[in-house]
Amino acid sequence: MSLETAVETIHGDIRSIARFVKDTWQSSAEVTKDRITDKPLRNEWTYTDNHALNDIEEGDAFLYFGSKNSSIFRADTIIEAFSQLRDSSKGNYYRPCSEDVAKAKQTSLRLRISDLELEFDNESDNYGYIEVDTTDLTGSNLNESQRKFAEAVYGSMEQDAEGKSDYSRAMDMLNDNGNGIETVRIYTLKKETVLRDAKESAVARACRLSNFDGNSFFIANVHGVNNRNALRGVLKVGEADEQKADPLTEAYTAVCNATDRLSDAQAFGLYQILLPRITDAAKRQMTQ
């Protein structure tokens, strides 16, 4: 079985990555690419194989954004990381060992946070965001640092023989010919927060890709890692047999794949049932 066909979606808290074969847990860019052809994935909040490592260097705040071989979230670190991220007495940060920090810094994307020119809904928030226009298929409206960050989240901007890139295809999917999502946001810690909280050592947060619900965003600032979300990767031998069919998940997938066949009455009925739940879930996701 090829790696591509062996990738599966499971659900659980972030500790579930221990069930995957090493280095097969999917990053945000990989999940985004799969969402182009696998529409039900667009409805999943998904933990991604990315880390947001923040540190102070040269008296300034930096973000090291990485995944895969540079990842600080692995099967051998995830239990401790989970504990620290849930511990408010530690600021809800994971503080990796010095060896992992050094390795991550060597292989991750290094961004000076001030260069990201973050925007804020509230100046008192510990985080900010960059906003990405989904009609801008080359990232020309972003500055260099913003463009590198967006590329790391949504896919390479390198064009193929057709003149398209993983990034442009992702933006096309999101925009859906003007009928979809006009802008997406990428959230991360702001400079002042890092300068305050990383004085003793580098601090890290996990990452999560939101679903499509009239908008979509990527959070490089997640400490609510006990939430049950999707994760994608290749399951270890024996783990696949433990993946029992969940009737609710099967029903959910069936509806996602047949939305065009729902009657107006059925669609409105689902809307009435799910609206309160959707509102509550969105509030919880945004505050963790």
C-alpha positions as CSV (number, residue, x, y, z in Angstrom):
1,M,0.0,0.0,0.0
2,S,1.4,3.4,-0.9
3,L,1.9,6.1,1.7
4,E,-0.7,8.3,-0.1
5,T,-3.5,5.7,0.0
6,A,-2.6,4.6,3.6
7,V,-3.2,8.1,5.1
8,E,-6.2,7.9,7.4
9,T,-8.2,10.4,9.5
10,I,-8.6,9.6,13.2
11,H,-10.2,11.6,16.0
12,G,-8.9,12.3,19.5
13,D,-6.8,14.8,21.4
14,I,-3.3,15.6,20.3
15,R,-1.8,12.6,22.1
16,S,-3.3,10.5,19.3
17,I,-0.3,11.2,17.2
18,A,1.5,8.3,18.9
19,R,-0.7,6.0,16.8
20,F,1.0,7.2,13.6
21,V,4.0,5.9,11.8
22,K,6.9,8.4,12.4
23,D,6.8,11.5,10.2
24,T,3.5,10.6,8.6
25,W,1.3,13.0,10.7
26,Q,0.1,15.5,8.2
27,S,1.1,19.2,8.3
28,S,-1.3,22.0,7.5
29,A,-0.1,22.2,3.9
30,E,-0.7,18.5,3.4
31,V,-4.1,18.6,4.9
32,T,-5.0,21.6,2.8
33,K,-3.9,19.8,-0.3
34,D,-6.0,16.8,0.5
35,R,-9.0,19.0,1.2
36,I,-9.1,20.0,-2.5
37,T,-10.2,16.6,-3.5
38,D,-11.6,15.2,-0.2
39,K,-14.5,17.6,0.6
40,P,-15.5,16.1,4.0
41,L,-12.0,17.1,5.3
42,R,-13.2,20.7,5.0
43,N,-15.6,20.1,7.8
44,E,-13.0,18.9,10.3
45,W,-11.0,20.9,12.9
46,T,-7.6,19.3,12.5
47,Y,-4.5,19.1,14.6
48,T,-1.6,19.5,12.2
49,D,2.1,18.4,12.4
50,N,3.3,22.0,12.9
51,H,4.9,23.7,15.8
52,A,5.0,27.4,16.8
53,L,8.2,27.8,18.8
54,N,8.7,31.3,20.1
55,D,12.0,32.7,21.5
56,I,13.8,35.9,22.2
57,E,16.9,36.6,20.2
58,E,18.8,39.9,19.7
59,G,16.4,41.4,22.2
60,D,13.5,40.7,19.8
61,A,10.7,38.1,19.5
62,F,10.9,35.3,16.8
63,L,8.7,32.6,15.7
64,Y,10.1,29.3,14.4
65,F,7.4,27.5,12.4
66,G,8.2,24.0,11.4
67,S,7.0,20.4,11.0
68,K,8.1,16.8,10.3
69,N,11.8,16.2,11.0
70,S,12.1,19.5,13.0
71,S,8.9,18.9,14.9
72,I,9.0,19.2,18.7
73,F,5.7,17.3,19.0
74,R,6.5,13.6,18.6
75,A,5.4,10.3,20.1
76,D,8.3,10.5,22.6
77,T,7.5,14.1,23.7
78,I,3.7,14.4,23.3
79,I,2.7,13.2,26.8
80,E,4.9,15.9,28.5
81,A,3.9,18.5,25.9
82,F,0.2,17.7,26.5
83,S,0.7,18.1,30.3
84,Q,2.5,21.4,30.0
85,L,0.1,22.9,27.5
86,R,-2.8,22.2,29.8
87,D,-1.0,23.6,32.9
88,S,-2.0,27.2,33.5
89,S,0.7,27.5,36.1
90,K,3.2,27.1,33.3
91,G,1.4,29.6,31.1
92,N,-0.1,26.9,29.0
93,Y,3.2,26.6,27.1
94,Y,5.4,23.6,26.2
95,R,9.0,24.3,27.0
96,P,11.0,21.8,24.9
97,C,14.5,20.5,26.0
98,S,17.4,22.5,24.7
99,E,18.3,19.8,22.1
100,D,14.9,19.9,20.5
101,V,14.9,23.7,20.5
102,A,18.3,23.8,18.8
103,K,17.2,21.2,16.2
104,A,13.9,23.1,15.5
105,K,15.7,26.3,15.0
106,Q,18.1,24.8,12.5
107,T,15.3,23.4,10.3
108,S,12.2,25.6,10.9
109,L,11.1,28.8,9.1
110,R,12.4,31.7,11.2
111,L,10.2,34.8,11.3
112,R,10.7,38.0,13.2
113,I,7.3,38.6,14.7
114,S,7.3,42.3,14.1
115,D,7.9,41.7,10.4
116,L,4.5,39.8,10.3
117,E,2.7,43.1,10.9
118,L,0.0,41.4,12.9
119,E,-3.5,42.8,13.1
120,F,-5.6,42.6,16.3
121,D,-9.3,42.3,17.1
122,N,-8.5,43.5,20.6
123,E,-5.2,45.1,21.6
124,S,-5.3,43.2,24.9
125,D,-5.2,39.8,23.1
126,N,-2.0,37.8,23.5
127,Y,-2.1,37.0,19.8
128,G,-2.7,38.6,16.5
129,Y,-3.2,37.5,12.9
130,I,-2.3,38.1,9.3
131,E,-5.2,38.1,6.9
132,V,-4.8,36.4,3.5
133,D,-6.9,37.4,0.4
134,T,-8.0,34.1,-1.3
135,T,-8.2,35.9,-4.7
136,D,-4.5,36.7,-4.5
137,L,-3.1,33.4,-5.9
138,T,0.6,34.5,-5.6
139,G,0.6,36.2,-2.2
140,S,1.5,39.5,-3.9
141,N,-0.5,41.5,-1.4
142,L,1.6,40.1,1.5
143,N,5.0,41.3,2.6
144,E,7.9,38.8,2.4
145,S,7.5,37.4,6.0
146,Q,3.8,37.1,5.7
147,R,4.1,35.3,2.3
148,K,6.6,32.8,3.8
149,F,4.2,32.1,6.7
150,A,1.2,31.7,4.4
151,E,3.1,29.4,2.1
152,A,4.2,27.2,5.0
153,V,0.6,26.9,6.1
154,Y,-1.3,26.5,2.8
155,G,1.3,25.1,0.4
156,S,4.2,25.9,-1.8
157,M,3.9,28.9,-4.2
158,E,6.3,27.2,-6.7
159,Q,4.5,27.0,-10.0
160,D,4.2,23.8,-12.0
161,A,4.0,23.3,-15.8
162,E,0.3,24.5,-15.7
163,G,1.4,27.7,-14.1
164,K,-0.3,26.8,-10.9
165,S,1.0,26.0,-7.4
166,D,-0.2,24.1,-4.3
167,Y,-0.9,27.5,-2.8
168,S,-2.9,28.9,-5.7
169,R,-5.0,25.7,-5.8
170,A,-5.6,26.0,-2.1
171,M,-6.8,29.6,-2.5
172,D,-9.0,28.6,-5.5
173,M,-10.6,26.0,-3.3
174,L,-11.2,28.4,-0.4
175,N,-12.6,31.1,-2.7
176,D,-14.7,28.8,-4.8
177,N,-15.1,31.2,-7.7
178,G,-16.3,34.0,-5.4
179,N,-18.9,31.9,-3.7
180,G,-16.7,30.7,-0.8
181,I,-14.3,32.3,1.7
182,E,-12.9,35.7,0.7
183,T,-10.1,35.9,3.4
184,V,-8.5,33.5,5.8
185,R,-6.5,34.3,8.9
186,I,-3.3,32.9,10.4
187,Y,-3.1,33.5,14.2
188,T,0.1,33.5,16.3
189,L,1.5,35.0,19.4
190,K,2.3,38.7,19.3
191,K,5.7,40.2,20.0
192,E,4.8,41.6,23.4
193,T,3.6,38.2,24.6
194,V,6.8,36.4,23.6
195,L,9.0,39.1,25.1
196,R,7.1,38.6,28.4
197,D,6.8,34.8,28.5
198,A,10.0,33.5,26.8
199,K,12.5,35.3,29.1
200,E,13.7,32.0,30.7
201,S,13.4,29.7,27.7
202,A,11.7,29.2,24.3
203,V,8.0,28.5,24.5
204,A,5.9,26.5,22.1
205,R,2.3,26.0,21.2
206,A,0.6,23.4,19.0
207,C,-1.3,24.2,15.7
208,R,-4.8,23.6,14.4
209,L,-6.5,24.1,11.1
210,S,-10.2,25.1,11.3
211,N,-13.1,23.8,9.3
212,F,-15.0,25.7,6.6
213,D,-17.9,27.6,8.2
214,G,-18.2,30.7,6.2
215,N,-14.6,31.4,7.1
216,S,-11.5,29.4,7.8
217,F,-8.3,30.0,9.7
218,F,-5.1,28.5,11.0
219,I,-4.1,28.8,14.7
220,A,-0.3,28.6,15.5
221,N,-1.2,29.2,19.1
222,V,-3.1,26.2,20.5
223,H,-3.0,25.1,24.1
224,G,-6.4,23.4,24.2
225,V,-4.9,20.1,23.0
226,N,-7.4,18.0,24.9
227,N,-10.2,18.9,22.4
228,R,-11.3,16.0,20.2
229,N,-10.3,16.9,16.7
230,A,-9.2,15.2,13.5
231,L,-5.6,14.1,12.9
232,R,-4.3,12.5,9.6
233,G,-1.4,10.1,9.1
234,V,-0.4,6.5,8.5
235,L,-1.5,4.3,11.3
236,K,1.1,1.9,12.8
237,V,0.6,-1.8,12.3
238,G,-2.1,-3.0,14.7
239,E,-3.6,0.5,15.1
240,A,-5.7,0.2,12.0
241,D,-7.5,-2.8,13.4
242,E,-8.4,-0.7,16.4
243,Q,-10.1,1.9,14.2
244,K,-13.7,0.9,14.8
245,A,-16.4,2.4,12.7
246,D,-18.2,5.2,14.5
247,P,-21.8,5.4,13.4
248,L,-21.9,9.2,14.0
249,T,-18.8,9.7,11.9
250,E,-20.2,7.6,9.1
251,A,-23.4,9.5,9.1
252,Y,-21.6,12.8,9.1
253,T,-19.4,11.7,6.1
254,A,-22.5,10.5,4.3
255,V,-24.3,13.8,4.7
256,C,-21.1,15.7,3.6
257,N,-20.9,13.7,0.5
258,A,-24.6,14.1,-0.4
259,T,-25.4,17.7,0.4
260,D,-26.6,18.4,-3.1
261,R,-29.2,15.7,-2.7
262,L,-30.7,17.0,0.6
263,S,-34.2,18.4,0.2
264,D,-34.9,21.9,1.5
265,A,-36.8,20.5,4.4
266,Q,-33.9,18.2,5.3
267,A,-31.3,21.0,5.0
268,F,-33.4,23.3,7.2
269,G,-33.9,20.6,9.8
270,L,-30.2,20.0,10.1
271,Y,-29.6,23.7,10.4
272,Q,-32.1,24.0,13.3
273,I,-30.5,21.0,15.1
274,L,-26.9,22.0,14.6
275,L,-26.9,25.8,14.9
276,P,-26.7,26.0,18.7
277,R,-24.0,23.3,18.7
278,I,-21.9,25.1,16.0
279,T,-22.1,28.4,17.9
280,D,-20.9,26.8,21.1
281,A,-18.1,24.8,19.4
282,A,-16.8,27.9,17.6
283,K,-16.6,29.8,20.8
284,R,-14.6,27.1,22.6
285,Q,-12.2,26.6,19.7
286,M,-11.4,30.3,19.5
287,T,-10.6,30.7,23.2
288,Q,-8.2,27.7,23.4
